[in-house]
Amino acid sequence: MKIIVLLNVFCLLLASFYSLGKVELNIAQNKYMDLEYIDVGTGEFNIVIESGIGMGVSYWQPVLSELRKLPHRIIIYSRAGIGRSTDSTDVSITRSNQRLHELLTSLKIKNNIVLVGHSYGGLHVREYAVAFSEHITGIVLLDPSHELFSDQLSKLDRAWFERDDIKLNAMMTGSREWAMLQNIYKQGSLSDKGAITTIPTAIVTSSKLGESDWWIGHSAKGKEIWRNLHASLIRKNSNAIHIVSDAVGHNIPVEQPSLVVATISQLIMFVKDGDLLPK
């Protein structure tokens, strides 16, 4: 592994639970919709997790045993239309983040929030950190999506990119979140203008090759673009760490949950002690 240091509140909280392994899965409800979530642990910091496209609470079930080793409160939820969360025609990042903010408010979580975003969830985390910056202590991005990735892949090899784009869109037909990601690619920008400059941030990038034998994004050049885009997010941030590993693929939480826990722990250690360098 290579490490690079770049130094509306809810109207009602429904008291109904169902089992997710050994963890109680809660349903938060207001007059508009339900949101499923997990709330485990206690501690000084509140770890709030955003998932990839179409993923939610169930995706993190295999990781929970590792996450619960953290001496902090952990909130994992499913966005609209995922799991038992009510579907909605509006799955924009802005609206999704408003729903998350309402959920956290209902749970009386206001400060010491560390946002963790995997894949597409990384875009949600970045936008949330801008909209509610006064509540955010730190950010952890796990192989996060980037708004410029599609454009840079198209410049790498237009024919290859277009062929893959047709295939990916066919595979993801019907996914509102996938459609939202395509809109973000077209816009090519987020509210932070592609730079996380002040919030302590840790990014984990997969540089593993061979995850697929057809997609341009998994080619050596595609991975190089991916890595460089991640690095660009924290280039002007003196309180950041970038971990690049070829030992893990895109599904970092499932493949190496211990790496997720270690990264979160390192970020919190920095927030408390002011040192991102490994001890």
C-alpha positions as CSV (number, residue, x, y, z in Angstrom):
1,M,0.0,0.0,0.0
2,K,1.3,3.5,-0.8
3,I,0.4,6.4,1.4
4,I,0.7,9.9,0.2
5,V,0.4,12.7,2.8
6,L,-0.6,16.0,1.3
7,L,-0.7,17.5,4.4
8,N,-38.1,20.4,9.3
9,V,-36.9,18.2,11.8
10,F,-38.9,15.0,11.4
11,C,-42.5,15.2,12.6
12,L,-42.4,11.7,14.1
13,L,-39.7,9.2,14.8
14,L,-41.4,5.9,14.2
15,A,-40.8,3.5,17.0
16,S,-40.7,0.4,14.9
17,F,-37.6,-1.7,14.3
18,Y,-36.7,-4.8,12.3
19,S,-33.6,-6.9,12.5
20,L,-30.5,-6.5,10.3
21,G,-28.3,-9.2,11.7
22,K,-27.7,-8.3,15.3
23,V,-28.3,-4.6,14.7
24,E,-31.7,-2.8,15.0
25,L,-32.8,-1.1,11.8
26,N,-34.9,2.0,12.5
27,I,-37.5,3.8,10.4
28,A,-37.6,7.6,10.8
29,Q,-40.9,9.0,9.4
30,N,-42.5,12.3,8.7
31,K,-45.6,13.1,6.7
32,Y,-43.6,12.9,3.4
33,M,-41.5,9.8,3.6
34,D,-39.7,7.1,5.6
35,L,-36.0,6.7,5.9
36,E,-34.3,3.6,7.2
37,Y,-31.2,3.9,9.2
38,I,-28.9,2.3,11.7
39,D,-27.7,4.1,14.8
40,V,-25.1,2.3,16.8
41,G,-22.4,3.2,19.3
42,T,-21.7,6.2,21.4
43,G,-18.8,8.6,21.6
44,E,-17.4,12.1,21.0
45,F,-17.8,12.0,17.3
46,N,-20.7,11.1,15.0
47,I,-19.7,9.1,12.0
48,V,-22.3,9.6,9.2
49,I,-22.1,7.3,6.2
50,E,-23.2,7.9,2.6
51,S,-23.3,5.0,0.2
52,G,-22.8,4.4,-3.5
53,I,-25.5,4.4,-6.2
54,G,-28.5,2.3,-5.2
55,M,-26.7,1.2,-2.0
56,G,-27.7,1.8,1.6
57,V,-27.8,0.2,5.0
58,S,-27.7,-3.4,3.7
59,Y,-24.4,-2.7,1.8
60,W,-22.7,-2.0,5.1
61,Q,-24.0,-5.0,7.0
62,P,-20.8,-7.1,6.4
63,V,-18.7,-4.1,7.6
64,L,-20.6,-3.4,10.8
65,S,-18.5,-5.7,13.0
66,E,-15.4,-3.6,12.1
67,L,-17.2,-0.3,12.3
68,R,-18.5,-1.0,15.8
69,K,-14.9,-1.1,17.0
70,L,-14.9,2.6,16.6
71,P,-15.6,4.3,20.0
72,H,-18.0,6.7,18.3
73,R,-21.7,7.0,17.2
74,I,-22.3,5.6,13.8
75,I,-25.2,6.5,11.5
76,I,-25.8,4.7,8.3
77,Y,-29.0,5.4,6.3
78,S,-30.6,4.6,2.9
79,R,-31.5,7.4,0.6
80,A,-34.9,7.7,-1.0
81,G,-35.9,4.6,-3.0
82,I,-33.3,2.3,-1.4
83,G,-34.1,-0.4,1.0
84,R,-37.2,0.5,3.0
85,S,-36.8,4.2,2.5
86,T,-39.7,5.7,0.6
87,D,-39.1,6.3,-3.1
88,S,-39.1,9.8,-4.6
89,T,-38.9,11.4,-8.0
90,D,-36.5,13.9,-6.5
91,V,-33.2,12.2,-5.7
92,S,-31.0,15.2,-6.3
93,I,-28.1,15.6,-4.0
94,T,-29.5,18.8,-2.6
95,R,-32.8,17.2,-1.7
96,S,-31.1,14.0,-0.4
97,N,-28.9,16.1,1.8
98,Q,-31.8,18.0,3.2
99,R,-33.4,14.7,4.1
100,L,-30.2,13.6,5.8
101,H,-30.0,16.9,7.7
102,E,-33.6,16.4,8.9
103,L,-32.7,12.9,10.1
104,L,-29.6,14.0,12.0
105,T,-31.6,16.9,13.6
106,S,-34.3,14.4,14.7
107,L,-31.5,12.3,16.3
108,K,-30.1,15.5,18.0
109,I,-26.8,15.2,16.1
110,K,-25.6,18.7,15.4
111,N,-21.8,18.8,15.8
112,N,-18.7,16.7,15.7
113,I,-19.9,15.1,12.5
114,V,-17.4,13.1,10.4
115,L,-18.9,12.4,6.9
116,V,-17.9,9.2,5.2
117,G,-18.8,8.8,1.5
118,H,-18.2,5.8,-0.7
119,S,-18.3,6.1,-4.5
120,Y,-21.3,8.3,-5.5
121,G,-21.8,9.0,-1.8
122,G,-18.6,11.0,-2.0
123,L,-20.4,13.6,-4.0
124,H,-23.2,13.8,-1.4
125,V,-20.6,14.3,1.3
126,R,-18.8,17.1,-0.5
127,E,-22.1,19.0,-1.1
128,Y,-23.3,18.4,2.5
129,A,-20.0,19.7,3.8
130,V,-20.6,23.0,1.9
131,A,-24.3,23.3,2.8
132,F,-23.8,22.5,6.5
133,S,-20.1,23.3,7.0
134,E,-20.5,24.6,10.6
135,H,-21.5,21.1,11.7
136,I,-18.7,19.1,10.0
137,T,-15.5,18.1,11.7
138,G,-14.0,15.9,9.0
139,I,-14.5,14.1,5.8
140,V,-13.5,10.6,4.6
141,L,-13.9,9.7,0.9
142,L,-13.6,6.1,-0.1
143,D,-12.8,5.9,-3.9
144,P,-15.2,8.7,-4.5
145,S,-16.9,9.6,-7.7
146,H,-15.6,12.8,-9.3
147,E,-17.6,15.3,-11.5
148,L,-14.8,15.5,-14.1
149,F,-14.2,11.8,-14.5
150,S,-16.5,11.2,-17.5
151,D,-15.2,14.2,-19.4
152,Q,-11.5,13.2,-18.9
153,L,-12.2,9.6,-19.9
154,S,-13.9,10.8,-23.1
155,K,-10.7,12.8,-23.9
156,L,-8.6,9.8,-23.3
157,D,-10.2,7.7,-26.0
158,R,-13.5,8.9,-27.5
159,A,-14.6,5.7,-29.3
160,W,-13.8,3.5,-26.3
161,F,-15.5,5.9,-23.9
162,E,-18.7,6.1,-26.1
163,R,-18.9,2.3,-26.5
164,D,-18.6,1.8,-22.7
165,D,-21.1,4.7,-22.0
166,I,-23.8,2.9,-24.0
167,K,-23.1,-0.3,-22.2
168,L,-23.1,1.3,-18.7
169,N,-26.3,3.3,-19.4
170,A,-28.0,0.0,-20.5
171,M,-26.9,-1.7,-17.4
172,M,-28.2,1.1,-15.2
173,T,-31.5,1.7,-16.9
174,G,-34.1,2.8,-14.4
175,S,-31.7,4.1,-11.8
176,R,-32.6,7.7,-10.9
177,E,-29.3,8.1,-9.1
178,W,-27.3,6.9,-12.1
179,A,-29.3,9.5,-14.2
180,M,-28.4,12.1,-11.6
181,L,-24.7,11.2,-11.8
182,Q,-24.8,11.7,-15.6
183,N,-26.3,15.2,-15.0
184,I,-23.4,16.0,-12.7
185,Y,-21.0,14.8,-15.3
186,K,-22.6,17.1,-17.8
187,Q,-22.4,20.1,-15.4
188,G,-18.8,19.2,-14.4
189,S,-18.8,21.0,-11.1
190,L,-20.0,20.9,-7.5
191,S,-20.4,23.7,-5.0
192,D,-16.9,23.3,-3.7
193,K,-15.4,24.0,-7.2
194,G,-13.4,20.8,-7.0
195,A,-11.4,21.7,-3.9
196,I,-11.8,20.8,-0.2
197,T,-9.6,23.4,1.3
198,T,-10.2,23.7,5.0
199,I,-12.0,20.7,6.4
200,P,-9.7,17.9,7.5
201,T,-10.0,15.2,4.8
202,A,-8.9,11.7,4.2
203,I,-9.2,10.1,0.7
204,V,-8.7,6.4,-0.1
205,T,-8.1,5.7,-3.8
206,S,-8.1,2.2,-5.4
207,S,-5.4,1.9,-8.0
208,K,-6.0,-1.8,-8.5
209,L,-6.0,-2.9,-12.1
210,G,-8.1,-5.7,-13.7
211,E,-11.4,-5.0,-12.0
212,S,-13.0,-5.4,-15.4
213,D,-11.6,-6.3,-18.8
214,W,-13.7,-3.8,-20.8
215,W,-14.4,-0.5,-19.0
216,I,-12.0,2.4,-19.9
217,G,-12.3,3.6,-16.3
218,H,-10.5,0.4,-15.1
219,S,-7.7,0.7,-17.6
220,A,-4.3,1.9,-16.4
221,K,-4.8,5.3,-17.9
222,G,-8.3,5.5,-16.5
223,K,-7.0,4.7,-13.0
224,E,-4.3,7.3,-13.4
225,I,-7.0,9.9,-14.1
226,W,-9.1,8.7,-11.2
227,R,-6.1,9.0,-8.8
228,N,-5.2,12.4,-10.1
229,L,-8.7,13.8,-9.7
230,H,-8.8,12.5,-6.1
231,A,-5.5,14.2,-5.4
232,S,-6.7,17.5,-6.9
233,L,-9.5,17.7,-4.3
234,I,-7.1,18.2,-1.5
235,R,-4.2,19.8,-3.3
236,K,-4.7,23.1,-1.4
237,N,-5.7,21.4,1.9
238,S,-2.9,21.3,4.4
239,N,-5.0,19.1,6.7
240,A,-5.5,16.1,4.4
241,I,-4.2,12.6,3.7
242,H,-4.4,10.6,0.4
243,I,-4.0,6.9,0.6
244,V,-3.5,5.0,-2.7
245,S,-3.7,1.2,-2.7
246,D,-3.5,-1.4,-5.4
247,A,-4.5,-4.1,-2.9
248,V,-8.1,-3.1,-2.9
249,G,-10.8,-2.5,-5.5
250,H,-13.6,0.0,-5.7
251,N,-15.7,-1.7,-3.0
252,I,-13.3,-0.8,-0.3
253,P,-15.8,-1.1,2.6
254,V,-16.5,-4.7,1.8
255,E,-13.1,-5.8,0.6
256,Q,-11.1,-4.1,3.4
257,P,-13.3,-2.8,6.2
258,S,-10.3,-2.6,8.5
259,L,-8.8,0.0,6.1
260,V,-12.1,2.0,6.4
261,V,-11.9,1.9,10.2
262,A,-8.2,2.8,10.3
263,T,-8.7,5.8,8.0
264,I,-11.6,7.1,10.0
265,S,-9.5,6.6,13.2
266,Q,-6.5,8.4,11.7
267,L,-8.7,11.4,10.7
268,I,-10.2,11.7,14.1
269,M,-6.8,11.4,15.7
270,F,-5.7,14.3,13.6
271,V,-8.8,16.4,14.5
272,K,-8.0,15.8,18.1
273,D,-4.2,16.0,18.1
274,G,-3.4,18.0,15.0
275,D,-1.3,15.4,13.3
276,L,-2.3,13.3,10.3
277,L,0.9,11.4,10.1
278,P,0.6,7.7,11.2
279,K,1.8,7.2,14.8
